[in-house]
Amino acid sequence: MMSKDDYHDAMGLSVYIAKSRVGLSGRIAKLLIKRGLVTVNDEVVTTTTYPVRSTDVIKIKGRTV
């Protein structure tokens, strides 16, 4: 669980995926997240605004972003 200070450096999951070098748009990222195909630190996340940091391990269909 993140502390209050950790949220300052966090970004929404769909934005993080869209800005990564995966080549997915924000719309596609949101769709994949809502379908349960994205994990953060090996836990399925279905909330598009879930806060993530660069130190988190994000995977789409088992492949690291």
All heavy atoms as an XYZ file, in Angstrom:
500
protein
N       0.834     -1.187      0.000
C       0.000      0.000      0.000
C       0.876      1.246      0.000
O       1.875      1.316      0.696
C      -0.882     -0.048      1.247
C      -1.918      1.007      1.292
S      -3.192      0.519      0.137
C      -4.389      1.730      0.468
N       0.489      2.228     -0.783
C       1.293      3.439     -0.877
C       0.904      4.423      0.210
O      -0.256      4.534      0.572
C       1.092      4.096     -2.240
C       1.732      3.343     -3.370
S       2.097      4.379     -4.771
C       0.607      4.326     -5.679
N       1.912      5.145      0.697
C       1.644      6.195      1.673
C       1.181      7.444      0.925
O       1.250      7.525     -0.304
C       2.899      6.496      2.480
O       3.859      7.134      1.669
N       0.714      8.416      1.673
C       0.227      9.662      1.080
C       1.306     10.339      0.235
O       1.030     10.871     -0.832
C      -0.254     10.591      2.188
C      -0.937     11.825      1.699
C      -1.471     12.639      2.860
C      -2.172     13.880      2.351
N      -2.696     14.690      3.447
N       2.559     10.311      0.703
C       3.663     10.940     -0.038
C       3.966     10.227     -1.351
O       4.407     10.839     -2.312
C       4.931     10.979      0.819
C       4.789     11.925      2.001
O       4.005     12.886      1.896
O       5.463     11.695      3.018
N       3.726      8.918     -1.408
C       3.988      8.160     -2.625
C       3.070      8.574     -3.771
O       3.425      8.471     -4.929
C       3.829      6.661     -2.376
C       4.933      6.108     -1.500
O       6.030      6.708     -1.490
O       4.702      5.089     -0.839
N       1.861      9.021     -3.467
C       0.911      9.420     -4.499
C       1.380     10.652     -5.266
O       0.985     10.876     -6.392
C      -0.476      9.684     -3.904
C      -1.204      8.417     -3.553
C      -1.241      7.944     -2.250
C      -1.855      7.684     -4.528
C      -1.904      6.774     -1.927
C      -2.519      6.511     -4.223
C      -2.545      6.066     -2.913
O      -3.196      4.914     -2.612
N       2.253     11.443     -4.659
C       2.754     12.645     -5.316
C       3.514     12.305     -6.593
O       3.408     13.006     -7.593
C       3.655     13.434     -4.356
C       4.247     14.657     -4.967
N       3.490     15.765     -5.260
C       5.503     14.942     -5.372
C       4.260     16.678     -5.825
N       5.496     16.206     -5.886
N       4.268     11.220     -6.576
C       5.065     10.823     -7.736
C       4.352      9.826     -8.633
O       4.911      9.379     -9.628
C       6.385     10.205     -7.265
C       7.253     11.204     -6.529
O       7.214     12.393     -6.894
O       7.953     10.805     -5.598
N       3.126      9.464     -8.288
C       2.396      8.440     -9.039
C       1.662      9.036    -10.238
O       1.391     10.227    -10.304
C       1.407      7.739     -8.119
N       1.334      8.142    -11.179
C       0.575      8.522    -12.366
C      -0.464      7.436    -12.579
O      -0.275      6.296    -12.182
C       1.574      8.662    -13.510
C       1.171      8.182    -14.837
S       2.431      8.305    -16.162
C       3.610      9.486    -15.652
N      -1.589      7.781    -13.191
C      -2.631      6.796    -13.443
C      -2.130      5.680    -14.354
O      -1.324      5.914    -15.264
N      -2.607      4.471    -14.115
C      -2.145      3.299    -14.861
C      -2.328      3.444    -16.365
O      -1.413      3.174    -17.130
C      -2.868      2.051    -14.345
C      -2.509      0.727    -15.009
C      -1.016      0.446    -14.903
C      -3.311     -0.402    -14.382
N      -3.488      3.888    -16.804
C      -3.718      4.010    -18.254
C      -2.802      5.055    -18.878
O      -2.298      4.870    -19.988
C      -5.175      4.323    -18.558
O      -5.551      5.568    -18.015
N      -2.539      6.128    -18.160
C      -1.625      7.170    -18.657
C      -0.206      6.617    -18.723
O       0.511      6.841    -19.702
C      -1.683      8.425    -17.750
C      -0.633      9.438    -18.165
C      -3.062      9.034    -17.787
N       0.187      5.874    -17.692
C       1.522      5.287    -17.667
C       1.732      4.365    -18.879
O       2.750      4.433    -19.552
C       1.730      4.511    -16.366
C       3.106      3.921    -16.224
C       4.128      4.651    -15.649
C       3.388      2.639    -16.683
C       5.407      4.128    -15.530
C       4.653      2.098    -16.566
C       5.662      2.849    -15.988
O       6.915      2.323    -15.883
N       0.739      3.523    -19.158
C       0.848      2.593    -20.292
C       0.903      3.371    -21.604
O       1.715      3.074    -22.479
C      -0.311      1.589    -20.292
C      -0.170      0.641    -19.092
C      -0.361      0.806    -21.606
C      -1.365     -0.265    -18.876
N       0.042      4.376    -21.740
C       0.013      5.162    -22.977
C       1.331      5.906    -23.209
O       1.760      6.067    -24.355
C      -1.151      6.147    -22.942
N       1.978      6.340    -22.143
C       3.238      7.069    -22.276
C       4.451      6.150    -22.386
O       5.536      6.605    -22.708
C       3.427      8.019    -21.094
C       2.492      9.202    -21.143
C       2.818     10.193    -20.059
C       1.963     11.431    -20.230
N       2.330     12.492    -19.288
N       4.265      4.875    -22.110
C       5.378      3.933    -22.209
C       5.671      3.654    -23.681
O       4.945      4.095    -24.571
C       5.045      2.633    -21.482
O       4.046      1.928    -22.171
N       6.682      2.880    -23.924
C       7.089      2.598    -25.308
C       6.363      1.403    -25.912
O       6.816      0.836    -26.892
C       8.589      2.362    -25.347
C       9.358      3.593    -24.964
C      10.824      3.370    -25.008
N      11.517      4.593    -24.613
C      12.790      4.673    -24.420
N      13.544      3.606    -24.571
N      13.344      5.803    -24.071
N       5.240      1.046    -25.343
C       4.476     -0.100    -25.832
C       3.756      0.229    -27.139
O       3.519     -0.646    -27.957
C       3.450     -0.561    -24.758
C       2.609     -1.710    -25.248
C       4.163     -0.936    -23.488
N       3.412      1.478    -27.330
C       2.746      1.892    -28.558
C       1.236      1.765    -28.500
O       0.579      1.653    -29.535
N       0.658      1.768    -27.298
C      -0.783      1.679    -27.146
C      -1.363      3.056    -26.830
O      -0.753      3.831    -26.101
C      -1.158      0.722    -26.011
C      -0.743     -0.732    -26.182
C      -1.054     -1.510    -24.917
C      -1.467     -1.342    -27.366
N      -2.534      3.327    -27.340
C      -3.209      4.582    -27.029
C      -3.841      4.479    -25.640
O      -3.995      3.386    -25.084
C      -4.302      4.862    -28.062
O      -5.357      3.921    -27.927
N      -4.215      5.609    -25.098
C      -4.888      5.634    -23.813
C      -6.191      4.860    -23.849
O      -6.557      4.173    -22.898
N      -6.906      4.947    -24.957
C      -8.188      4.242    -25.105
C      -7.995      2.721    -25.053
O      -8.727      2.013    -24.373
C      -8.837      4.643    -26.422
C     -10.108      3.885    -26.714
C     -10.675      4.304    -28.034
N     -11.739      5.230    -27.766
C     -12.361      5.932    -28.682
N     -11.993      5.843    -29.935
N     -13.346      6.735    -28.356
N      -7.005      2.224    -25.762
C      -6.718      0.781    -25.761
C      -6.205      0.346    -24.394
O      -6.577     -0.717    -23.890
C      -5.701      0.420    -26.866
C      -6.273      0.735    -28.246
C      -5.286     -1.038    -26.770
C      -7.524     -0.035    -28.604
N      -5.366      1.179    -23.776
C      -4.859      0.866    -22.437
C      -6.015      0.712    -21.455
O      -6.060     -0.246    -20.678
C      -3.898      1.953    -21.965
N      -6.980      1.613    -21.502
C      -8.145      1.538    -20.610
C      -8.944      0.271    -20.857
O      -9.405     -0.372    -19.916
C      -9.036      2.762    -20.794
C      -8.455      4.018    -20.212
C      -9.361      5.212    -20.440
C      -8.733      6.468    -19.882
N      -9.569      7.652    -20.083
N      -9.114     -0.104    -22.097
C      -9.860     -1.313    -22.441
C      -9.169     -2.561    -21.875
O      -9.820     -3.420    -21.274
C      -9.993     -1.431    -23.963
C     -10.756     -2.623    -24.505
C     -12.219     -2.544    -24.089
C     -10.647     -2.676    -26.011
N      -7.859     -2.647    -22.045
C      -7.104     -3.792    -21.530
C      -7.164     -3.861    -19.999
O      -7.296     -4.944    -19.424
C      -5.651     -3.719    -21.996
C      -5.423     -3.883    -23.500
C      -3.974     -3.583    -23.857
C      -5.814     -5.270    -23.955
N      -7.080     -2.701    -19.362
C      -7.149     -2.650    -17.898
C      -8.516     -3.129    -17.424
O      -8.622     -3.977    -16.534
C      -6.856     -1.221    -17.387
C      -5.410     -0.836    -17.690
C      -7.149     -1.109    -15.890
C      -5.117      0.648    -17.565
N      -9.576     -2.610    -18.022
C     -10.938     -2.980    -17.611
C     -11.247     -4.454    -17.851
O     -12.053     -5.043    -17.147
C     -11.957     -2.098    -18.325
C     -11.955     -0.678    -17.815
C     -12.960      0.177    -18.537
C     -12.920      1.612    -18.023
N     -13.886      2.466    -18.719
N     -10.597     -5.062    -18.824
C     -10.795     -6.489    -19.108
C      -9.945     -7.392    -18.210
O      -9.988     -8.612    -18.334
C     -10.488     -6.782    -20.571
C     -11.540     -6.226    -21.494
C     -11.349     -6.700    -22.885
N     -12.427     -6.209    -23.743
C     -12.483     -6.384    -25.034
N     -11.502     -7.047    -25.645
N     -13.478     -5.926    -25.733
N      -9.147     -6.793    -17.334
C      -8.351     -7.575    -16.393
C      -7.095     -8.171    -16.981
O      -6.573     -9.158    -16.476
N      -6.576     -7.568    -18.038
C      -5.386     -8.088    -18.709
C      -4.095     -7.406    -18.268
O      -3.028     -7.698    -18.805
C      -5.557     -7.951    -20.230
C      -6.764     -8.695    -20.812
C      -6.936     -8.362    -22.281
C      -6.608    -10.186    -20.607
N      -4.203     -6.507    -17.292
C      -3.038     -5.764    -16.826
C      -2.793     -6.086    -15.351
O      -3.723     -6.127    -14.555
C      -3.251     -4.242    -16.998
C      -2.068     -3.451    -16.458
C      -3.471     -3.908    -18.464
N      -1.513     -6.313    -15.022
C      -1.143     -6.527    -13.621
C      -0.126     -5.480    -13.193
O       0.669     -4.999    -13.994
C      -0.528     -7.925    -13.383
O       0.659     -8.055    -14.174
C      -1.505     -9.037    -13.716
N      -0.203     -5.136    -11.918
C       0.778     -4.248    -11.300
C       1.361     -5.021    -10.135
O       0.610     -5.419     -9.221
C       0.133     -2.932    -10.818
C       1.169     -2.056    -10.122
C      -0.504     -2.177    -11.980
N       2.648     -5.256    -10.196
C       3.329     -6.044     -9.158
C       2.623     -7.384     -8.936
O       2.359     -7.794     -7.807
C       3.436     -5.245     -7.862
C       4.224     -3.965     -8.054
O       5.158     -3.912     -8.845
N       3.841     -2.923     -7.361
N       2.283     -8.046    -10.032
C       1.657     -9.373    -10.064
C       0.243     -9.426     -9.491
O      -0.241    -10.495     -9.134
C       2.546    -10.418     -9.363
C       3.843    -10.646    -10.131
O       3.788    -10.659    -11.383
O       4.889    -10.807     -9.490
N      -0.446     -8.295     -9.413
C      -1.842     -8.258     -8.995
C      -2.671     -7.640    -10.118
O      -2.327     -6.585    -10.644
C      -2.008     -7.433     -7.722
C      -1.369     -8.074     -6.506
C      -1.705     -7.327     -5.231
O      -2.803     -6.751     -5.137
O      -0.855     -7.324     -4.340
N      -3.775     -8.297    -10.473
C      -4.649     -7.777    -11.523
C      -5.276     -6.475    -11.041
O      -5.778     -6.382     -9.924
C      -5.757     -8.800    -11.881
C      -6.740     -8.192    -12.870
C      -5.147    -10.066    -12.442
N      -5.229     -5.467    -11.912
C      -5.800     -4.156    -11.602
C      -6.813     -3.825    -12.687
O      -6.504     -3.926    -13.878
C      -4.701     -3.068    -11.535
C      -5.310     -1.697    -11.333
C      -3.705     -3.377    -10.450
N      -8.024     -3.443    -12.292
C      -9.066     -3.096    -13.267
C      -9.493     -1.633    -13.154
O     -10.464     -1.228    -13.780
C     -10.295     -4.009    -13.096
O     -10.785     -3.897    -11.756
C      -9.949     -5.459    -13.415
N      -8.760     -0.856    -12.398
C      -9.041      0.573    -12.240
C      -8.053      1.358    -13.093
O      -6.842      1.287    -12.855
C      -8.901      0.996    -10.762
O      -9.734      0.160     -9.972
C      -9.288      2.448    -10.572
N      -8.553      2.092    -14.069
C      -7.671      2.803    -15.008
C      -6.857      3.904    -14.342
O      -5.787      4.248    -14.822
C      -8.471      3.401    -16.171
O      -9.427      4.325    -15.654
C      -9.175      2.321    -16.971
N      -7.350      4.445    -13.244
C      -6.642      5.529    -12.564
C      -5.783      5.022    -11.405
O      -5.285      5.828    -10.616
C      -7.641      6.566    -12.027
O      -8.576      5.909    -11.164
C      -8.377      7.260    -13.176
N      -5.607      3.704    -11.310
C      -4.790      3.128    -10.242
C      -3.411      3.782    -10.268
O      -2.760      3.831    -11.308
C      -4.663      1.618    -10.452
C      -3.908      0.907     -9.366
C      -4.554      0.487     -8.218
C      -2.551      0.646     -9.488
C      -3.867     -0.171     -7.211
C      -1.850     -0.012     -8.502
C      -2.513     -0.412     -7.356
O      -1.827     -1.058     -6.362
N      -2.945      4.325     -9.129
C      -1.656      5.037     -9.123
C      -0.462      4.088     -9.217
O      -0.367      3.131     -8.457
C      -1.670      5.777     -7.781
C      -2.589      4.989     -6.918
C      -3.608      4.359     -7.831
N       0.406      4.354    -10.170
C       1.623      3.557    -10.335
C       2.839      4.483    -10.383
O       2.728      5.648    -10.726
C       1.593      2.670    -11.601
C       0.499      1.642    -11.511
C       1.419      3.500    -12.850
N       3.985      3.899    -10.036
C       5.248      4.629    -10.094
C       6.192      3.890    -11.022
O       5.943      2.741    -11.389
C       5.859      4.735     -8.707
C       5.025      5.543     -7.741
C       5.593      5.485     -6.361
N       5.462      4.097     -5.902
C       5.997      3.624     -4.806
N       6.714      4.395     -4.049
N       5.836      2.369     -4.443
N       7.276      4.501    -11.379
C       8.234      3.884    -12.295
C       8.872      2.629    -11.692
O       9.386      1.789    -12.421
C       9.316      4.886    -12.689
O      10.007      5.339    -11.542
N       8.822      2.473    -10.388
C       9.398      1.297     -9.738
C       8.454      0.097     -9.749
O       8.881     -1.027     -9.457
C       9.776      1.615     -8.278
O       8.618      2.089     -7.595
C      10.877      2.659     -8.217
N       7.179      0.300    -10.102
C       6.216     -0.801    -10.164
C       6.445     -1.633    -11.421
O       6.911     -1.111    -12.449
C       4.778     -0.269    -10.179
C       4.375      0.363     -8.855
O       4.844     -0.110     -7.804
O       3.587      1.323     -8.885
N       6.110     -2.916    -11.339
C       6.231     -3.814    -12.491
C       4.847     -3.958    -13.110
O       3.946     -4.537    -12.508
C       6.783     -5.195    -12.077
C       6.837     -6.125    -13.272
C       8.145     -5.045    -11.434
N       4.685     -3.406    -14.314
C       3.403     -3.445    -15.019
C       3.513     -4.441    -16.159
O       4.470     -4.389    -16.938
C       3.013     -2.045    -15.548
C       2.714     -1.101    -14.379
C       1.785     -2.122    -16.430
C       3.806     -0.198    -14.050
N       2.530     -5.335    -16.251
C       2.507     -6.323    -17.326
C       1.153     -6.299    -18.022
O       0.130     -6.122    -17.392
C       2.751     -7.737    -16.782
C       4.146     -7.922    -16.202
C       4.349     -9.333    -15.706
C       5.733     -9.510    -15.110
N       5.940    -10.876    -14.630
N       1.208     -6.490    -19.339
C      -0.003     -6.621    -20.151
C       0.047     -8.005    -20.774
O       0.994     -8.323    -21.502
C      -0.073     -5.547    -21.262
C      -0.049     -4.145    -20.636
C      -1.299     -5.749    -22.128
C       0.093     -3.053    -21.652
N      -0.946     -8.808    -20.467
C      -1.003    -10.189    -20.938
C       0.308    -10.940    -20.631
O       0.816    -11.709    -21.440
C      -1.282    -10.252    -22.439
C      -2.615     -9.723    -22.856
C      -2.804     -9.899    -24.350
C      -4.134     -9.378    -24.814
N      -4.294     -9.562    -26.261
N       0.887    -10.665    -19.449
C       2.090    -11.354    -19.019
C       3.406    -10.769    -19.511
O       4.479    -11.211    -19.114
N       3.326     -9.763    -20.377
C       4.555     -9.150    -20.903
C       4.821     -7.829    -20.196
O       3.942     -6.972    -20.104
C       4.438     -8.902    -22.405
C       4.221    -10.178    -23.186
C       4.076     -9.873    -24.630
N       5.228    -10.453    -25.304
C       5.439    -10.365    -26.588
N       4.598     -9.687    -27.348
N       6.493    -10.929    -27.131
N       6.037     -7.656    -19.720
C       6.403     -6.459    -18.987
C       6.397     -5.222    -19.880
O       6.903     -5.250    -21.000
C       7.803     -6.614    -18.355
O       7.787     -7.782    -17.528
C       8.172     -5.415    -17.506
N       5.818     -4.160    -19.357
C       5.762     -2.881    -20.086
C       7.056     -2.150    -19.858
O       7.557     -2.072    -18.771
C       4.573     -2.014    -19.584
C       4.603     -0.638    -20.209
C       3.269     -2.705    -19.857
